[in-house]
Amino acid sequence: MLEMKFIRENTVLVKENLKKKFQEHKISSVDDLLKLDEELRENIQQANELKHRRNKITDEISIRKAKEEKIDDLLKEAKELPAKIDVLDKRQKELLEKVLEIQKTIPNIISDKTPIGKDSSENIEVKRFGDIPKFDFPLLSHGELAEKLNLLDLDAARENSGKGFYYMKGDLALLNQALIRYAQDFLAKKGYTYILPPFMLNRKAVDGVVDFDFFKNMVYKIENEDLYMIGTSEHPVISLFIDKTIDEEKLPIKMYSFSACFRKEIGSHGLDERGLFRLHQFDKVEQVVLCRPEDSEKIYEEILQNTIDIFRGLELPIRVLEICSGDMGDLKYRSCDVEAWSPRRNEFIEVGSCSNMTAAQATRLNIKAKSRKGNEKYTLHTLNNTAIATSRALVAILENYQTREGTIKVPKVLQPYMYGKTEIKKNDVF
């Protein structure tokens, strides 16, 4: 969220940004927020003045007693002050809650590089790598191919867990693990620090990293517990720093994490309803960075390039989309999607999303940095990007690397992680 001081000093910019985000209905909320903020600051001032007066009365009583002067008027005033302060403190708490409630709904200021558009149809392709493959035989979808090779059992998963889950078997399971290890090795060599996070978070943490009201319908809640299954490892990783102040010399903090991810959302009915494209459970290696404000755009380009290089290493055709204002989450300053080619769909599919949150996420979480000089504190910037979501990558690999014989070639970069296997054939074990 935007800091209140920034909203106060840049009201015109904040309202213009709402228009760019096609959220004009929130303009009146900005005015309401400013009024509440003004009342809150007046309340704080009045409460502080009364508390200062209370302390002063204590001193005056001591002085008068020493001089053997009357103190009845001071005692009467001192007796009345706690009730007055209590009223102000209670109102202050109410005002603060109302301010935060509205403040969280005001979107981050978007980048000058973000195209203005209402929805995903107005996202702009900015880069493309690799040639679209041509096939001279009928293509199978990734789900059909995996099931035909007895590498994927969706029916057993449906019986035991429900729709949107899977059993991977044999070389497909190994290929999934190979993608994880490949991405982890890539980022480790770049000097990123590995984090293995908890797979559950409480509501306070979830509500800090993302808009809870939006996300609550996407994540699984543990019954009778204040715990939610994570939808991405970005959330527990960034939660590691809630209410912390980081010495500036330690920035940037570059991390990568692995986790299973759990989401209620599932793919629509259609061509590839049976498969791995959108699931309730999937594996993902994520990049998360904390940095100085002046470095965040450079870091953004770096983590985006990491994902591009990971997928180019897999020798898959990919493109990069600059996300438009109306299709971008409210915490984001700038965002790009990386997409890989799906021959079966005859279109690109999203395989990763890169985001610069600037100070919006850190403000919600109260994550600050302390400068080298003067020990001054400031809100740092946070960024995240998918290194690889294995289920999406598997869709692209199975479809782009399938052969006329019905097998799957293993991308060269993954072969060392597959114990030297160069081709995936039918699983005849069970």
C-alpha positions as CSV (number, residue, x, y, z in Angstrom):
1,M,0.0,0.0,0.0
2,L,1.1,3.6,-0.4
3,E,2.4,5.4,2.6
4,M,-0.1,7.9,4.1
5,K,2.5,10.7,3.8
6,F,2.9,10.0,0.1
7,I,-0.9,10.1,-0.4
8,R,-1.2,13.3,1.5
9,E,1.6,15.0,-0.5
10,N,0.7,13.5,-3.9
11,T,-3.1,13.5,-4.0
12,V,-3.4,14.5,-7.6
13,L,-0.9,11.8,-8.7
14,V,-2.8,9.2,-6.7
15,K,-6.1,10.1,-8.3
16,E,-4.6,10.2,-11.8
17,N,-3.2,6.7,-11.1
18,L,-6.6,5.5,-10.2
19,K,-7.9,6.6,-13.6
20,K,-5.0,4.8,-15.3
21,K,-6.0,1.7,-13.4
22,F,-9.6,2.2,-14.4
23,Q,-10.6,2.5,-10.7
24,E,-12.3,5.9,-10.8
25,H,-14.8,4.7,-8.3
26,K,-12.1,4.9,-5.6
27,I,-11.4,8.6,-6.1
28,S,-14.0,9.5,-3.5
29,S,-12.2,7.1,-1.2
30,V,-9.1,9.1,-1.4
31,D,-11.0,12.2,-0.2
32,D,-12.5,10.2,2.6
33,L,-9.1,8.9,3.5
34,L,-7.6,12.3,3.7
35,K,-10.4,13.5,6.0
36,L,-9.9,10.6,8.3
37,D,-6.2,11.1,8.3
38,E,-6.6,14.7,9.2
39,E,-8.9,13.8,12.1
40,L,-6.5,11.1,13.2
41,R,-3.6,13.5,13.3
42,E,-5.6,16.1,15.3
43,N,-6.7,13.3,17.7
44,I,-3.0,12.3,18.2
45,Q,-2.0,15.8,18.8
46,Q,-4.8,16.4,21.4
47,A,-4.0,13.1,23.1
48,N,-0.3,14.0,23.3
49,E,-1.1,17.4,24.7
50,L,-3.3,15.9,27.4
51,K,-0.6,13.3,28.3
52,H,2.0,16.1,28.4
53,R,-0.3,18.1,30.7
54,R,-0.8,15.0,32.9
55,N,3.0,14.7,33.3
56,K,3.3,18.5,33.9
57,I,0.6,18.4,36.7
58,T,2.5,15.7,38.5
59,D,5.6,18.0,38.6
60,E,3.5,21.0,39.6
61,I,1.9,19.0,42.5
62,S,5.4,18.2,43.7
63,I,6.5,21.8,43.5
64,R,3.4,23.1,45.4
65,K,3.7,20.4,48.1
66,A,7.3,21.5,48.6
67,K,6.0,25.1,49.0
68,E,3.1,23.9,51.1
69,E,0.7,25.5,48.6
70,K,-2.9,24.3,47.8
71,I,-3.2,21.5,45.2
72,D,-6.9,20.9,45.1
73,D,-7.3,22.4,41.6
74,L,-4.5,20.3,40.3
75,L,-5.9,17.1,41.8
76,K,-9.3,17.8,40.3
77,E,-7.7,18.3,36.9
78,A,-5.5,15.2,37.2
79,K,-8.6,13.1,38.2
80,E,-10.5,14.2,35.0
81,L,-7.6,13.7,32.5
82,P,-7.5,9.8,32.3
83,A,-11.2,9.7,31.1
84,K,-10.5,12.4,28.5
85,I,-7.3,10.6,27.3
86,D,-9.2,7.3,27.2
87,V,-11.9,8.7,24.9
88,L,-9.2,10.1,22.6
89,D,-7.2,6.8,22.6
90,K,-10.3,4.8,21.7
91,R,-11.3,7.1,18.9
92,Q,-7.7,7.0,17.7
93,K,-7.8,3.3,17.4
94,E,-11.1,3.5,15.5
95,L,-9.7,6.1,13.1
96,L,-6.5,4.1,12.5
97,E,-8.4,1.0,11.6
98,K,-10.6,3.0,9.1
99,V,-7.5,4.7,7.6
100,L,-5.7,1.4,7.1
101,E,-8.8,-0.2,5.6
102,I,-9.1,2.5,2.9
103,Q,-5.3,2.8,2.5
104,K,-5.0,-0.8,1.6
105,T,-7.5,-0.4,-1.3
106,I,-5.5,2.4,-3.0
107,P,-3.2,0.8,-5.7
108,N,0.5,1.4,-6.0
109,I,1.6,4.0,-8.5
110,I,2.3,2.3,-11.8
111,S,5.5,2.6,-13.9
112,D,5.8,4.9,-16.9
113,K,6.6,1.7,-18.8
114,T,3.3,0.1,-18.0
115,P,0.9,0.3,-20.9
116,I,-2.6,1.7,-20.2
117,G,-5.2,-0.9,-20.8
118,K,-8.4,-2.4,-19.3
119,D,-7.6,-6.1,-19.4
120,S,-5.3,-8.8,-20.6
121,S,-6.2,-8.2,-24.2
122,E,-4.2,-5.0,-24.0
123,N,-1.0,-6.5,-22.7
124,I,1.9,-5.8,-25.0
125,E,4.5,-8.3,-26.3
126,V,7.9,-6.8,-25.9
127,K,10.3,-9.7,-26.5
128,R,10.3,-13.1,-28.3
129,F,12.9,-15.9,-28.3
130,G,13.1,-19.1,-30.3
131,D,11.3,-20.3,-33.4
132,I,7.8,-21.8,-33.4
133,P,8.2,-25.6,-34.2
134,K,6.5,-27.3,-37.1
135,F,5.3,-30.9,-36.8
136,D,4.4,-33.3,-39.7
137,F,2.4,-35.6,-37.5
138,P,-0.8,-35.3,-35.4
139,L,0.0,-33.6,-32.0
140,L,-1.2,-34.9,-28.7
141,S,-2.0,-32.6,-25.8
142,H,0.5,-32.9,-22.9
143,G,-2.2,-34.7,-20.8
144,E,-3.0,-37.2,-23.6
145,L,0.6,-37.9,-24.2
146,A,1.5,-38.4,-20.5
147,E,-1.4,-40.7,-19.9
148,K,-0.7,-42.7,-23.1
149,L,2.8,-43.3,-21.8
150,N,1.5,-44.3,-18.4
151,L,3.4,-41.4,-16.7
152,L,0.4,-39.5,-15.3
153,D,-2.6,-40.9,-13.4
154,L,-5.4,-38.4,-13.0
155,D,-8.1,-40.9,-12.3
156,A,-6.5,-42.3,-9.2
157,A,-5.7,-38.8,-8.0
158,R,-9.4,-37.8,-8.6
159,E,-10.5,-40.8,-6.5
160,N,-8.1,-40.2,-3.6
161,S,-7.9,-36.4,-3.6
162,G,-10.3,-34.9,-6.1
163,K,-10.2,-33.1,-9.4
164,G,-7.1,-30.9,-9.9
165,F,-4.6,-33.3,-8.4
166,Y,-2.3,-35.9,-10.0
167,Y,0.0,-38.8,-9.6
168,M,3.2,-38.5,-11.7
169,K,5.1,-41.7,-12.3
170,G,8.5,-42.7,-13.4
171,D,10.3,-40.5,-15.8
172,L,7.7,-37.7,-15.7
173,A,8.2,-37.4,-12.0
174,L,11.9,-37.4,-12.5
175,L,11.5,-34.7,-15.2
176,N,9.5,-32.6,-12.7
177,Q,12.3,-32.9,-10.2
178,A,14.9,-32.2,-12.9
179,L,13.2,-28.8,-13.6
180,I,13.4,-28.0,-9.9
181,R,17.0,-28.8,-9.5
182,Y,17.9,-27.1,-12.8
183,A,16.3,-23.8,-11.7
184,Q,17.8,-24.1,-8.2
185,D,21.3,-24.6,-9.6
186,F,20.9,-21.7,-12.0
187,L,20.0,-19.3,-9.2
188,A,22.6,-20.7,-6.7
189,K,25.3,-20.0,-9.3
190,K,24.0,-16.4,-9.5
191,G,24.6,-16.0,-5.7
192,Y,21.0,-16.2,-4.5
193,T,20.3,-17.6,-1.1
194,Y,18.1,-20.7,-0.8
195,I,15.0,-20.6,1.5
196,L,12.8,-23.5,2.3
197,P,9.7,-21.9,3.7
198,P,6.7,-23.2,5.7
199,F,3.9,-24.4,3.5
200,M,1.2,-22.7,5.8
201,L,0.7,-19.1,7.0
202,N,-1.6,-17.5,9.5
203,R,-4.1,-14.8,8.5
204,K,-1.9,-11.9,9.7
205,A,0.9,-12.9,7.4
206,V,-1.4,-13.6,4.4
207,D,-3.2,-10.3,4.8
208,G,0.2,-8.5,4.9
209,V,1.6,-9.9,1.7
210,V,-1.6,-9.8,-0.3
211,D,-5.1,-8.5,-0.2
212,F,-6.7,-11.2,2.0
213,D,-10.3,-10.5,0.8
214,F,-9.2,-11.2,-2.8
215,F,-7.0,-14.2,-1.9
216,K,-9.2,-16.0,0.6
217,N,-11.2,-17.6,-2.1
218,M,-8.1,-18.9,-3.8
219,V,-6.3,-20.6,-0.9
220,Y,-7.2,-23.6,1.4
221,K,-7.9,-23.0,5.1
222,I,-7.0,-25.5,7.7
223,E,-10.2,-26.3,9.6
224,N,-10.3,-24.9,13.2
225,E,-6.8,-23.4,12.8
226,D,-5.6,-19.9,12.0
227,L,-3.6,-21.4,9.1
228,Y,-3.8,-21.3,5.3
229,M,-1.9,-23.4,2.7
230,I,0.4,-21.2,0.7
231,G,-0.5,-20.3,-2.9
232,T,3.1,-19.3,-3.6
233,S,6.4,-19.4,-1.7
234,E,6.8,-15.7,-2.2
235,H,4.3,-15.1,0.7
236,P,6.1,-17.0,3.4
237,V,9.5,-15.8,2.2
238,I,8.6,-12.1,2.3
239,S,6.8,-12.8,5.6
240,L,10.2,-13.7,7.1
241,F,10.9,-10.0,7.3
242,I,7.7,-8.6,8.8
243,D,8.4,-5.7,11.3
244,K,12.1,-6.0,10.7
245,T,14.7,-3.3,9.9
246,I,17.6,-4.4,7.7
247,D,21.0,-2.8,7.6
248,E,21.4,-1.1,4.2
249,E,24.8,-2.8,3.7
250,K,23.1,-6.2,3.6
251,L,20.9,-5.1,0.6
252,P,20.0,-6.4,-1.9
253,I,18.9,-9.7,-0.3
254,K,18.4,-12.1,-3.2
255,M,16.6,-15.3,-2.4
256,Y,15.1,-18.3,-4.2
257,S,12.7,-20.8,-2.7
258,F,11.0,-24.0,-3.5
259,S,7.6,-25.1,-2.4
260,A,4.5,-27.0,-3.3
261,C,1.8,-24.5,-3.9
262,F,-2.0,-24.9,-3.2
263,R,-4.8,-23.0,-4.9
264,K,-8.5,-23.6,-5.2
265,E,-8.6,-22.2,-8.7
266,I,-8.6,-24.7,-11.6
267,G,-8.6,-24.7,-15.3
268,S,-11.7,-24.1,-17.4
269,H,-13.4,-26.9,-19.4
270,G,-12.1,-27.4,-22.9
271,L,-9.3,-28.7,-25.0
272,D,-6.9,-29.6,-22.1
273,E,-9.2,-30.1,-19.2
274,R,-7.3,-33.3,-18.3
275,G,-3.7,-32.3,-17.6
276,L,-1.3,-30.1,-15.7
277,F,-2.0,-26.6,-16.9
278,R,-3.9,-25.4,-13.9
279,L,-4.0,-27.5,-10.7
280,H,-4.9,-27.3,-7.0
281,Q,-1.3,-28.4,-6.2
282,F,1.9,-27.6,-8.1
283,D,5.6,-27.1,-7.6
284,K,7.4,-23.8,-8.0
285,V,10.8,-22.2,-7.6
286,E,10.4,-18.5,-6.8
287,Q,12.7,-15.5,-6.8
288,V,12.3,-12.9,-4.0
289,V,14.5,-9.8,-3.6
290,L,14.6,-7.0,-1.1
291,C,16.6,-3.9,-2.2
292,R,17.1,-0.2,-2.0
293,P,14.6,1.9,-3.9
294,E,17.1,3.2,-6.4
295,D,18.1,-0.4,-7.3
296,S,14.6,-2.0,-7.8
297,E,14.3,-1.4,-11.6
298,K,17.7,-2.9,-12.2
299,I,16.8,-5.9,-10.0
300,Y,13.5,-6.2,-11.9
301,E,15.4,-6.6,-15.1
302,E,17.7,-9.1,-13.5
303,I,15.1,-11.4,-12.1
304,L,13.1,-11.2,-15.4
305,Q,16.2,-12.1,-17.3
306,N,16.8,-15.1,-15.0
307,T,13.5,-16.6,-16.0
308,I,14.1,-15.9,-19.6
309,D,17.5,-17.6,-19.5
310,I,16.1,-20.6,-17.6
311,F,13.4,-21.2,-20.3
312,R,15.8,-20.4,-23.2
313,G,18.1,-23.1,-21.6
314,L,15.2,-25.5,-22.1
315,E,15.2,-24.4,-25.8
316,L,11.5,-23.5,-25.7
317,P,9.9,-20.7,-27.8
318,I,9.0,-18.0,-25.3
319,R,7.8,-14.4,-25.3
320,V,7.6,-11.6,-22.7
321,L,4.4,-9.6,-22.2
322,E,4.3,-6.1,-20.5
323,I,1.2,-6.2,-18.3
324,C,-1.2,-3.3,-18.8
325,S,-2.5,-1.2,-16.0
326,G,-6.0,-2.8,-15.7
327,D,-4.6,-6.3,-15.7
328,M,-2.0,-5.6,-13.0
329,G,-2.5,-6.3,-9.3
330,D,-2.9,-3.3,-7.0
331,L,0.4,-3.8,-5.2
332,K,2.4,-3.8,-8.4
333,Y,4.4,-0.9,-9.9
334,R,5.3,-2.9,-12.9
335,S,4.8,-6.5,-14.1
336,C,5.7,-8.8,-17.0
337,D,4.6,-12.3,-17.9
338,V,6.9,-14.9,-19.5
339,E,5.0,-17.2,-21.8
340,A,6.0,-20.5,-23.5
341,W,4.6,-21.8,-26.8
342,S,2.0,-24.6,-26.6
343,P,1.8,-26.4,-30.0
344,R,-1.4,-28.1,-29.1
345,R,-3.2,-24.9,-28.1
346,N,-1.4,-23.0,-31.0
347,E,-0.8,-20.1,-28.6
348,F,1.6,-19.0,-25.8
349,I,0.8,-19.9,-22.2
350,E,1.9,-18.2,-19.1
351,V,4.8,-19.8,-17.3
352,G,5.9,-17.0,-15.0
353,S,5.1,-13.6,-13.7
354,C,7.6,-10.9,-12.7
355,S,6.6,-8.0,-10.4
356,N,8.2,-4.9,-8.9
357,M,6.2,-3.9,-5.8
358,T,8.4,-0.9,-5.0
359,A,7.5,0.1,-1.4
360,A,3.9,-1.1,-1.5
361,Q,4.3,-4.6,0.0
362,A,7.0,-3.5,2.4
363,T,4.8,-0.7,3.7
364,R,2.0,-3.2,4.5
365,L,4.5,-5.5,6.2
366,N,6.5,-2.7,8.0
367,I,9.8,-3.9,6.4
368,K,12.4,-1.1,6.6
369,A,16.1,-0.5,5.9
370,K,18.6,1.5,8.0
371,S,20.9,3.7,6.1
372,R,24.7,3.5,6.5
373,K,24.9,7.2,7.5
374,G,22.8,8.7,10.3
375,N,20.9,5.4,11.0
376,E,17.9,6.9,9.2
377,K,15.1,4.4,8.4
378,Y,13.3,4.1,5.1
379,T,10.9,1.6,3.4
380,L,12.8,-0.7,1.1
381,H,11.5,-2.3,-2.2
382,T,10.4,-5.9,-2.8
383,L,10.3,-7.9,-6.0
384,N,9.3,-11.4,-7.0
385,N,9.4,-13.6,-10.1
386,T,8.7,-17.2,-10.9
387,A,11.9,-19.0,-11.8
388,I,9.9,-22.0,-12.8
389,A,6.5,-23.5,-12.2
390,T,7.1,-27.1,-13.1
391,S,3.6,-28.1,-14.2
392,R,3.5,-25.2,-16.8
393,A,7.0,-26.0,-17.9
394,L,6.1,-29.7,-18.3
395,V,3.1,-28.7,-20.5
396,A,5.5,-26.9,-22.8
397,I,8.2,-29.6,-22.8
398,L,5.8,-32.5,-23.4
399,E,4.2,-30.7,-26.3
400,N,7.3,-29.2,-28.0
401,Y,9.5,-32.3,-27.5
402,Q,7.0,-35.1,-28.5
403,T,8.1,-37.3,-31.3
404,R,6.3,-39.1,-34.2
405,E,6.9,-42.4,-32.2
406,G,4.9,-41.0,-29.3
407,T,8.0,-40.5,-27.0
408,I,9.3,-37.4,-25.4
409,K,12.8,-36.0,-26.0
410,V,14.5,-34.7,-22.9
411,P,15.9,-31.2,-23.2
412,K,19.7,-31.3,-23.2
413,V,20.1,-29.1,-20.1
414,L,17.9,-31.5,-18.1
415,Q,19.6,-34.7,-19.1
416,P,22.3,-34.6,-16.3
417,Y,19.4,-34.4,-13.8
418,M,17.7,-37.4,-15.5
419,Y,20.6,-39.7,-15.0
420,G,21.7,-39.3,-18.6
421,K,18.3,-40.2,-20.1
422,T,17.7,-38.5,-23.5
423,E,14.2,-39.9,-24.2
424,I,11.2,-40.7,-22.2
425,K,9.3,-43.8,-23.2
426,K,6.2,-45.7,-22.0
427,N,6.3,-46.7,-18.3
428,D,5.6,-50.5,-18.2
429,V,6.3,-51.0,-14.5
430,F,2.8,-50.4,-13.2
